[in-house]
C-alpha cells in the first residue's frame, strides 16, 4: 500500500517536471543585461521572521550562482535572518547582470498586520514613482498577497507559501491571474500527506492547530484537511492559536498550549501544521507532549521537525531544488518571459521521513513497507 502511494507521488512529480520543461523551453536561463545594458535590479519583500524565508532566499541566490548570474566575494555566513541576509547579498555578490538592491527591502514588522498597508504604500511608491526596480522576490503568504494587491507593477516571484491558490495569491495552479506574478504551486501536496498518514496510522480523529484567520487557515491547509477528512471518514479536532501581531514567544506558547489541549482530548493523531509558533524551540515541547500522550504525529513542514521528535512526514526535497526552480524562473523572466506564462507547478520528490525513537516511545510499530520506503530515518 505504501509503495503504491509513493509510486503515485513519483508519477505526479514526473508530470510536473514535463509540464515545467514544456512551458519554459522557449526561454533560456543564460545571463543577460537589460535592454539598455544596465544590470537588473532586484528587490525583496518578506512576511516576517520565519526560518524558511532566509533559507529559501539563500538557495535562490545559490541557484542564480549555478546558472552563472553571480558569484560570491566570500562564503555566506550561516544563520542570517531575512534583513541581514539581504544586506549580505547586496554587498557580497559580484555580477555583470543583476544586483540585489540593499534599500529595496520591506516587511510588515514581524507579522504585524497593522503595518501591512503602510508597507504596501511604500512599495507602491518605490515601484511606480522610483521606477528603479525590475523584479521583486516576495517571500511568504503575506508578501505574496500584498504584491498581488499592488498589481504587481513589476515581475514578482513568490516563494515559501503553503498554498498560493487557497491564499488567493494565484487564481489556480496553472494561472496566477496576473501577468507580472509567478508563485510556486504544488497541487494536492497536503492531501497527499494526509492520505499517506491515514493509510499508515488509520486514525478516526485528527487534531489540527491554526490561527482562525484567512492566513492562518491557509497556512494549515484547512481546506485540504476538510477534503480528506470527508473523503476518508475521519473527524477533525480543531484548536485555535493566535500567531500574528503578537510577540514570537506568545505565538510559541499558544501553539504548545493548543497541542496540549488536543492531547487532553485524546485525539487519535495530530497533524502539526505550519504556524508561526511552531519553531525549532517549541516543536521539541510539542513532540514531548505528543510522546507522553502516545499520539502519532505528522509534520506538514517536513523532515526537520521529524528530526526534532515528531513521528513522520513526507520529507521535503533538498531546498536547493526549490531555490533553483525560482532562480530559473527569474532568469527566464529576464530573458523575456512573462511571469504568468511560466509553469508554476512543482512537486517535491517522494520521500518519507520517520523518527524511530518517537515510534518506540508512543508504541507505534511501523509497517515493514514504510521502513523499506523511508528515505530519512532518525534515532
N, C-alpha and C positions, 0 to 999 in steps of 0.2 A: 504493500500500500504506500509506504513512504517513497519507495523508488518511483512509483507511478507519479506521485506529486512532484518529485524532483525532475522527472522527465518532462512533465508539463511546463515547469518553470524554464527548463532549458529550451524547449520549443518556443516559448514566448520571447526569450532572450534573442534567439536567432531571428525571429520575425522582426523584432525591434531593430536589430542591427542592420538587416537587409533594408528596412524602411528608411533608416537614417542614411545609409550609403546611397540609396536611390535618390533621395531628395537633396543630398549635399553634393552629388557628383559634379554639377556644372561649376562649382565654386572652389577654387584651390585654397590651401591654407598657407601658402608661401608669403613671406613678409613683403609688404608694400607700404609706401608712404601715401599720404593723402594726395589729392589731385594737384595741389599747389606745391607739392614737395615737402611739406612740413610733416612732423610726427603727429600721429593720432593721440588725442588727449583723453584719458580715461578717468572717470570719477567713481566714487564708491558710496553706497548708502547701505546701512545695516539697521536691523530692527532693535538691537540692544546687545547686551553682553551675553553671548551664548557660545559654548565651546565649539560647536560645529562651524560657526561663521568664519573665524580666522583659519581654521583647518582647511575649509573649502577654498577660501581666498588664496591661501598659500599654494594649494595644489593647482589652482588656475594659473598662477604665476609660473609654477614649475612646468605646466603644460605649454605655456607660451614659450618658455625657455627651450623645451624639447622641440617645438616647431620652428625654432630659430629666430623668434621675435625679440628676444632679450637675453642678456647674460647678467650674472650676479658679480658684484665687486668683491663680495666676501660671503662666507657661509651665513645662512639665515639663522638667527637665534631661535631657540625653542621657547614655547610658552608665551608668545606675544599675544596681547589682546587685539581687537579689531583696529582701534585707533593707532596703537603702537606699530602694528604690522603694516598698515597703510603708509605711515610715515617712513618706516624702514624701506618699503618697496620704492617709494618716491625718491629716496636718497641713495639707494644701494643697488639700483639696476641700471644697466647701460643698454641703450638701444638706439638704432637709427630710425626705428619705425614707430615706436609708441612711447608714451610716458604716463606714469601714474601721477596725477596732479595732487600734490600734498594737501592744498587747502580745499580741494573738492571732495570733502568727506562730510557726511551727515549721519546723524542718528538721533532718534527722539529720546534723549536721556538714556536710561536703562529700562526700556519697555515702559515708558511713561506716556500714557495715552494723551495727556493734555499737551504734550509737546509735538504731536504729530502734525497738526495743522500749521503751526509756525514753521516747522521743518519743511513741509511741502511748499510753503510760500517762499522760503529761502532758496530751495532747489529750483522752483519755477523761475524766480528772478535771475538766478545764475544761468540757467539753460536758455531762457528766452531773451534776456537782455544782454547778458555777457557773451553768449554765443561762442564760448571758448572750450566747450566740452563736446566730444564726438561720440562718446559711448559711456553708459552707466552700468556698473555691476551692482545689482540690488540683492542683498543677502537677507533671507528670511521672509516670512509671510507678510509682516507689516510693511517692510521695504518694498516688496513686490506690489502689494495693494496700493501703496502710496504713489509709486511710479505709474501704475496703470491709471490711477485717478488723474494724474497730470497729463495723460495722453498716451504714452510719454512723448515729449517733443524730440528726443534723440533716441537712437537704438539702445535698448536696455535688455540686459541678460540677467535673469532672476535665478538665484541658486538657493539651496538649503531650505526648501519649502516642503512641508509634509504632504500637502495636497493642493496643487496650484489650481485645480478645477473647482474643488469644494470651497476654497477660499476666494474664488471669483477673480483670481489673477488671470487665468486663461479661460476662454469660453469653452474649450474642450481639449482633449488630449491632442487632437490633430491641429487645432487652430487656436492661437492665443486671442484672436479677435481684435488685435491692434497691430498695425503694420510695423511699429517700432518695438514690439515686445516679443521676447522669447523666454519661456520658462521650462525647465526640465520636468517632464511628467512621466511617472511610472504607473501605468494603468493597473488597477486591481492589486497593487502592492500589498495593501493591508488586508484585503480579502484573502489573499494567498497565505499571509501569515496566520490569520485566524483559522482558516480551514486546516492548515497543517497542524496547528496547536490542538485543535479539537480532534483531529484524526489520531494524534498520539496520546492525548490525555483523556478525552472523552468526558468532558465536564457537562453538567446541567446548568450551572450558574457561573457567570464570568464577571469579576469585578473590574471596573474601569474608572479611572480618575481623570478629571479635566476641569478647567475653569469653564463655568457656564456662561460663555460669551461666544460670539461668532468665531473669533480667532481661536479660542480655547477648544471649541468643538471641532474645528478644522485640524488643529494640532493633534488631537486624539483620534482623528479619523472616525468620528462617531457615526457618520452615515454608513461607512463600510462595516462597522461593528453591528449596527442595526440590521443591515442587509444580511450578513452572515448568520446572525442570531436567528432571524426569521427563517432563513434557508435551512439551517441545521437543527433548529428547535431548542436552542438553549436560551437562558434568561440573562439579561444584563443587570448587574447591580451597580448603580451609579453612586459616585461621591464627588462633590464639587469642591475644588480647591482653588481659591483666587491666586493668580500668578502675576498679573500685570499691574503696573502702577503702585507697587509695594516694594520694600527692600528685599533683596535676594534671600536673606536669612528667613524672612517671614514666608516667602514662597516655598522655601525648603520645608519649613515647619508645617505649613498647610498640607503639602504633599505627603509627608511622613504620617501626619495625623489621619489623613484620608485612608491610606493603606492599612493603618492600624484599625480603623473603623470597619473596613472590608474584612479584615482577618477576624474581628469580633463577630461579624455577621456569618462567619463560617462559609464563605463562598468556596466553590469547588476549585477555582483557578483565578488568576489575575493577569490582565493584560496591562503591562507597565508602559504607558503611552508617553509621547513627547510632552514635556511640561517643564516650564522654567525652574520649578522647584525640584526636579529630578536631576541632580548633579552628581559629579564624581564623589562628592562627600555624602549626600543624602541617600544615594542608591544603596550604599552599604547598610544604612539603617533600615531601608525598605526591605532589602534582602533578608536581613536578620529577623524582621517582624514576620515575613512570609515563611522563613525557615522554621521558626518556632511554632507557627500555626500549621506547619506541614502542608502548605499550599503551593502547588506548581505555578510558576510564573513564566511569562513570555515577554521579552523586551522588544518593543517596537523599534527602538533606536539601533539595535544590533549587538555585535559581539562584545563591544567594550563594556556593556552592562552585564553581560553573561560572565565576563572575566571578573567582575566585581561581586558576583554572587547570585544573580538571577539564574533561573534554571536553563532557559534556552532562547534561541532566536533564529531567524534566517540571517546568517552572517552577511553583513554588507560587503560589497566589493571593496578592494583597496580604494580608498578615496581618491587616489591618483587617477583612476579611470574616470571618475566623475569630473575631476579638475580638467582632464584632457578633453572631455566632452564639451565643457564650457569654453575651453581655450580654442578648440576647433571652431566652435560657433562664432566666437569673437573674430577669429582670423577670417572666416568666410564672410562675415559682415563687412570687414574692412576691404575684402576683395569684391564687394559689390552686391552681396546677397541682402535681401530684405529679411530682417529677423523673423517675420511672420511666415516666410516660405520655407524656412529650415525646419526639419523634423524636431519635435520636442520629446519624442519617445525614447525612453531609457528603461532597461530592466537590469537590475543587479544580477550578476551570475548566481546561480542557485547553490548556496552553501548553507549548511546547518551548523550552528554553534551550540555546544552543550557543556554545562558545568556538572561534572560527575560528583564532586563533593556535595553540591547542593542536592543533587538527586538522592544521594545516600542519606543526607540529613532529613529530608522530607519523606523518605521511604518510597521513592519513586524508582521503579525498576525499568530502565529504558528498554524498549524492544530491540532485539538484535539488529533489525534492519536500520533503525535510526543510529545505532552505534556504528554500523558499517557506512552509513551515508554521511555521518558527521565529518565536516572538514576541519572544525576547530573544537577541540576538547580541552576543557580546563579542569585542573585539580585544585 
